[in-house]
Amino acid sequence: METIASTAVIFVLIMDPLGNVPLFLAALRHTEAHRRRLVVVRELFIALAVMLLFLFAGNWIMDLFHVGSPALTVAGGVILMLIALRMIFPTPERTLREAVPVDEPFIVPLAVPYLAGPSLIAMEIVLVSGDPDSLPYYLIALVLAWLVSAVVLYFSQGLHRVLGEKTLVAIERLMGMVLVIVATQMTLDGVAAYFGLLS
């Protein structure tokens, strides 16, 4: 249960559903109002399919490139740190926003990269390759995190009205701070494992 809970929290932080609320609303601004929720549901399931693909293919990918567990752990820490810094200190040049179609988005950018982005895919590969026996737990954690994100994004319009832009930004900054801590610990664990410092 501890593995499921901690992994689900990491996945939710990376998916950043609250931070994605204004991004989803912006991407759907040209979509007909009666279709917006249908599009969100479609994109959520496409994102889930992409996530599951890389969750189960992670071991094969790492075996293909002969990458060891310590390197994966350090890489995961670096990736999380970069995401966290972009969440805490966004700039016009380095935001999480992507170009959107003028009418109705399909796959890009809602499913990929807003939800199933390179950072989440990399983290899946890192976790599964580092501990293949825990794959069932990672699967449960991924589905739970996806469900949390799905609920938040399905009701994104209402959340945006209730919480407001400033509150959503503040929550995103807080989530970024948590990710900094997780990223630092992952990097330290990877370095310690490489030098044989872990008991």
N, C-alpha and C positions, 0 to 999 in steps of 0.2 A: 504493500500500500504506500509506503514511503517513497519508493521509486516512482510509482504512478503519479503521486501527488506532486513531487518535486519536478518531474519531467513535464507534467501538464502545465505547471506554472511557467516553466521556461518557454514552452511552446506558445502559451498565451501571450507572454511578454514579447516574444519575437513577432507573432502575428499582429500584436498591437491593435486589437479591434477598436478601442476607443479613439486611438490616434487615426485609424482608418475611416472613422465616421465622416469627417469633413471631406476626405479624399473621395469616398464613395459618392457623397452628395454632389461633389463637383463633377465627377465622371458621369453622373446620371442626369445632369441638369438639362440636357437636350433630349432626353428620353421621355416619351409620353408618360404622363403621371400614372395612368392605369397599368402600365407595364413595368414600372420601376421595381416593385417587389418581386415580380416574376423573374426579372433579369438578375436581381440579387440572389435569389434562390438558385437559379441556373449556374451562376458564377461560383457560388459557394460549393456546389457539388463538383464542378470542374476542378476547383482548387483542391478538394478532398481527394479526387482521383489522382491528381499530380502528386500530392503529399504521400499517398499510399504507394504509388509507383516507386518513389525514391526511398521510402522507408524499407521496402522489401528488396530493392536493388542495391542498397548501400554497401552491403558486404561484398557483393560481386564487383562493384566499382572500385573499392579500396584494394581488393585482391588483384584487380587488373593493373593497378598502378603501384603495387607493392608498398603501400604506405602503412607505417607502424602505428600502434595505438598512441604512444606519447605525442607523435607528430599531429595526429588527429585531435587530441585533446588541446594542444597548444593552438592549433588552427581554429578550433571551435571558440576558444577564449578570445583570440584576435578578432574573429568575425563578430562575436557578441559585443566586444568593446567598440568596434567601428559603428555598429548599429546603435549602441547606447549613446555614443558621442553625437551621432546625427539626431537622435531623439532629444538630447539635452541642449545641444547647441546647433540648431538648424540655421542654415544660411540660404540665400537665394540660389546659390550655385550647388549646395549640397543638402537638398531636402529629400523627402521620401516620395515626392510627387513624380508622376509620369505623364507623358502626353496622352490625351484621351481622344477617342473618336468624336466626331461632331454629332452623331445621332445616338446609336446604341452600342455600348462597348460589348465586345465578345472576346472572352478569355483575357485579353490584354486591355486595360491594366488591372481589372478587379481581381480575377482569379490569380493571374500571374502578372506582375510581381507583388501586388498589394497583400495577398494572403499567402500564397505558395511562392514566396520569393526565394532568391538564391541563398539568403541567410538561413531560412528555415530548412531548405533542402540540405544545405551543408551541415546544419546541426543534426538533422536526422541521420545523415551518413556517419557523422562523428560518433553519435551515441550507439548506433547499431553495430558499427565496426569495432568499437571499443568493448562492447559487451553483447555479443550476439545472443546469448542465452536469455537476455531480458527483452527480446523482441516483442513477445506478447504484452509485456507491461508498457513498452513504448507505444504499441498499437493502441492500447486502451487510453493512454495519456494523450495521444494525438487526436483520437476521436473526441475525447472530453474537451480538449482545448478548441477543437474545431466547433463543437456544439456551443461553447461559450461565445466564440467569435460570431457564429451564425446568428445567435439570438440578438447580440448587440447590433450587428450590421443589418439584420432584418428590420429592427425598430430604430434604425439610424436617424430617420427624420424626427421622430418623437424625442429621442435622446438629445439631439442637437438643439431642439427647441427648449427642452427642460434644463439641460446643463449649461448650454451656451458655449461659445467658442473658447472663452478664457478658461473655463473649468476643464474642458477637454484638453487644452494645451497643457494646463498644470498637471493633469493626470498623466499625460504622456511624458512630461519631464520626470515625474516621480517614478514611472516605470523604467525610464532610462537609467535612473540612479540605481535601481535594483539590479538591472542588467550589468552595470559596471561592476558591482560586487560579485555577481555570478561569473562574469568574464575573468575577473582577476583570480578568483579561486580556481577556475578551470586551467588558466595558464600556469599557475603555480603547481597544480597537480601534474600537468603534462611535463613540466621541467623536472619536477621531483622524480617522476616515473622514469624519465630518460636517464637521469644520473643515479637511479637506484636508491633514492632517498626515502621512498615509501616503504613502510613495513608490511 
